[in-house]
């Protein structure tokens, strides 16, 4: 498999993929294909989501959605929430269209509130469920995140997008992707996933982590006592109450990655990127050298100035190593036949090495810039043990 990375830029709350394609929910919009609709078993999907919520009696749940193909989930979730003894607060739309059937007294009470009052109003929520469609650019999404930063509530992020070709270009979420995502969501062994992620966290503590690739990446770092976010699909209050940062309270489904901000001063080495776009322009053979978590040199076969311009404009965040993430879920691994990247690289063996703000991860880099870079052919050594070899997770 050829070396490449999938590169995503985030400015503020907007997530951009290469040529400004929205990461979360572009593929969730505009479904009219009846065949695609028929591939999804909303009854099974709703039961899985409810199981992962692990609701307690009296908890208050708000759904956040964009009207569209996932509308059939809403009455199923409403019924399940109420059967669990919890309170369904209604469904808020992030579009101008608010179906009347989604309205409740709580939803109607949110109408017309300014941001400050609305954020306070939303503190009544114990669990917010982001159904396919809402993005970090939507006000309601932002305000719920602000409450999470105040350790109020928890969320499920149930996105149905993030499929990419091996050249990094986005794929349409068609029947093939539907079937794959549904299979992964319903067949994941969540207990085994959690155990594997816990084992991985334990292995990383007190060890040097080294990431290498055939293209020449060779970078190492340590995590100290930094929080390791384990996206194991456990959206229970008991689990999220143990969270140490924002994303510990945001539970992704499908699940699969571990994420950590290394100790910035421990990050040393080089990251070699395949051909990609920086500052909106093509860059070939880009190599960034890091010393103590900062970019100290930028070289490329072609277009180095574009990378320099983007990094310079981003300020200190652009020069800073942000995050190490590793996909652990075998159900989301890159398919052998007709390979493509499922769900933002949460599959087993996929690595993310990112630049920019890492405050949400428990790091100390601020700023308004984040760039995600996904690699599918790296090897990862933790201490003297190899965990990933040439893009394949070999410990599970």
HELIX and SHEET records of a PDB file:
HELIX    1   1 UNK A   26  UNK A   28  5                                   3    
HELIX    2   2 UNK A   34  UNK A   39  1                                   6    
HELIX    3   3 UNK A   42  UNK A   53  1                                  12    
HELIX    4   4 UNK A   72  UNK A   83  1                                  12    
HELIX    5   5 UNK A  100  UNK A  102  5                                   3    
HELIX    6   6 UNK A  105  UNK A  110  1                                   6    
HELIX    7   7 UNK A  115  UNK A  122  1                                   8    
HELIX    8   8 UNK A  139  UNK A  149  1                                  11    
HELIX    9   9 UNK A  175  UNK A  187  1                                  13    
HELIX   10  10 UNK A  190  UNK A  204  1                                  15    
HELIX   11  11 UNK A  237  UNK A  240  1                                   4    
HELIX   12  12 UNK A  246  UNK A  249  5                                   4    
HELIX   13  13 UNK A  264  UNK A  266  5                                   3    
HELIX   14  14 UNK A  304  UNK A  313  1                                  10    
HELIX   15  15 UNK A  315  UNK A  319  5                                   5    
HELIX   16  16 UNK A  330  UNK A  332  5                                   3    
HELIX   17  17 UNK A  343  UNK A  345  5                                   3    
HELIX   18  18 UNK A  359  UNK A  361  5                                   3    
SHEET    1   A 8 UNK A  21  UNK A  22  0                                        
SHEET    2   A 8 UNK A  14  UNK A  17 -1                                        
SHEET    3   A 8 UNK A   5  UNK A  11 -1                                        
SHEET    4   A 8 UNK A 369  UNK A 375 -1                                        
SHEET    5   A 8 UNK A 351  UNK A 356 -1                                        
SHEET    6   A 8 UNK A 321  UNK A 327 -1                                        
SHEET    7   A 8 UNK A 257  UNK A 260 -1                                        
SHEET    8   A 8 UNK A 229  UNK A 230 -1                                        
SHEET    1   B 5 UNK A  87  UNK A  93  0                                        
SHEET    2   B 5 UNK A  60  UNK A  65  1                                        
SHEET    3   B 5 UNK A 127  UNK A 130  1                                        
SHEET    4   B 5 UNK A 154  UNK A 158  1                                        
SHEET    5   B 5 UNK A 250  UNK A 253  1                                        
SHEET    1   C 8 UNK A 294  UNK A 299  0                                        
SHEET    2   C 8 UNK A 287  UNK A 291 -1                                        
SHEET    3   C 8 UNK A 268  UNK A 272 -1                                        
SHEET    4   C 8 UNK A 218  UNK A 221 -1                                        
SHEET    5   C 8 UNK A 209  UNK A 212 -1                                        
SHEET    6   C 8 UNK A 379  UNK A 382 -1                                        
SHEET    7   C 8 UNK A 385  UNK A 389 -1                                        
SHEET    8   C 8 UNK A 392  UNK A 393 -1                                        
SHEET    1   D 2 UNK A 276  UNK A 278  0                                        
SHEET    2   D 2 UNK A 281  UNK A 283 -1                                        
END                                                                             
